[in-house]
């Protein structure tokens, strides 16, 4: 993937990756499932595509494959805590049954003993410098996502979701 500046000079070049912060339910109190495709370079974090909704695994797994096909990716980086450890098996069954193409799953698990405070610190340490130095580059549809805006505005408040920030 190549990113060019307004003067047509090469700003960044990277191989995009897909990252998912999954959710298991789609009700109004649920977390959001967030999926981002992008890459990090010395010039910043470049998000090529972003999707965030309260949806069931069936819906976001379809979206995951759609984005993997669109960006020609073969690996999904998925946060696997709790019951989501079964996702790797579920995805293998999808392609073993001929429903989907084979992909690799790169499971991500937060450090053992990580809690909500550790998650907030991780997000702040990684995203904070990028945001404050203008090094976070989002596609237009993501920058217009009202829920993502709320998550940035109310980050760290106990009542705010942080799923979009976590996946970034």
SVG drawing of the C-alpha trace seen along z (x, -y; Angstrom):
<svg xmlns="http://www.w3.org/2000/svg" viewBox="-30 -20 40 49">
<polyline fill="none" stroke="black" stroke-width="0.4" points="0.0,0.0 1.3,-3.4 0.1,-6.7 0.9,-10.0 1.0,-13.5 -0.8,-16.4 2.4,-17.2 2.4,-13.6 5.5,-12.6 5.4,-9.2 4.4,-9.6 4.2,-6.0 4.5,-2.5 3.4,0.6 1.6,3.9 -1.8,3.5 -2.9,5.7 -6.5,6.5 -7.2,6.2 -10.5,7.2 -11.8,6.5 -14.8,8.9 -18.1,8.9 -20.6,11.7 -23.9,9.9 -25.7,7.1 -27.9,5.5 -27.9,1.9 -25.6,2.5 -23.1,4.6 -19.6,3.6 -18.9,2.8 -17.1,5.1 -14.4,3.0 -12.3,4.0 -9.5,1.9 -7.2,2.4 -4.0,0.3 -0.4,0.1 2.1,-1.8 5.2,-3.5 7.6,-6.3 5.2,-8.7 2.3,-7.5 -0.6,-5.1 -2.5,-4.8 -6.0,-3.3 -7.2,-2.2 -10.5,-0.9 -12.6,-0.9 -15.8,0.8 -17.5,0.7 -21.0,1.9 -22.9,3.8 -23.3,7.0 -23.4,10.8 -20.3,12.9 -22.1,14.0 -22.3,10.5 -18.8,9.3 -17.2,12.5 -18.8,11.8 -17.4,8.2 -14.0,9.6 -13.9,11.7 -15.2,8.9 -12.4,6.6 -9.8,9.4 -10.9,9.9 -10.9,6.2 -7.4,5.7 -6.1,9.1 -5.1,10.2 -4.6,13.7 -4.2,13.1 -6.7,11.8 -5.3,10.4 -8.1,11.1 -8.2,10.2 -9.0,13.5 -10.1,13.2 -12.6,15.3 -14.9,17.3 -13.3,15.8 -10.6,18.3 -13.0,20.6 -12.9,18.2 -9.8,19.7 -11.6,23.1 -14.8,21.5 -12.9,19.8 -11.1,23.0 -14.5,24.7 -15.8,22.0 -13.1,22.8 -12.9,26.5 -16.6,26.7 -15.9,24.8 -17.9,21.7 -14.8,19.4 -11.2,19.3 -8.5,20.4 -7.0,17.6 -4.6,17.6 -5.6,16.3 -3.1,14.4 -4.6,14.4 -3.8,11.4 -4.2,11.7 -3.6,8.8 -0.8,9.4 -1.9,11.7 -3.4,9.8 -4.5,6.9 -7.5,5.1 -9.6,2.1 -7.0,-0.3 -4.2,1.5 -6.3,1.3 -6.8,-2.4 -3.1,-2.9 -2.3,-0.8 -4.7,-2.9 -3.4,-6.1 0.3,-5.2 -0.1,-4.1 -2.8,-6.4 -2.1,-9.5 1.2,-10.6 -0.2,-9.7 -3.3,-11.9 -1.6,-14.8 1.2,-14.9 -1.2,-14.6 0.1,-11.1 -3.2,-9.2 -4.6,-9.1 -8.2,-7.8 -10.3,-7.3 -13.1,-9.9 -15.9,-7.4 -14.1,-6.6 -13.5,-10.3 -17.2,-10.9 -18.2,-7.9 -20.2,-9.5 -19.6,-6.6 -15.8,-6.7 -15.9,-10.5 -17.6,-9.9 -15.0,-7.3 -12.2,-9.8 -14.0,-12.7 -15.0,-10.7 -12.0,-8.4 -11.3,-7.3 -14.7,-8.0 -16.3,-5.0 -19.5,-5.3 -17.7,-5.5 -17.0,-2.6 -13.5,-2.3 -13.7,0.6 -12.8,-1.6 -9.8,-3.0 -8.7,0.4 -8.7,1.8 -6.6,-1.1"/>
</svg>
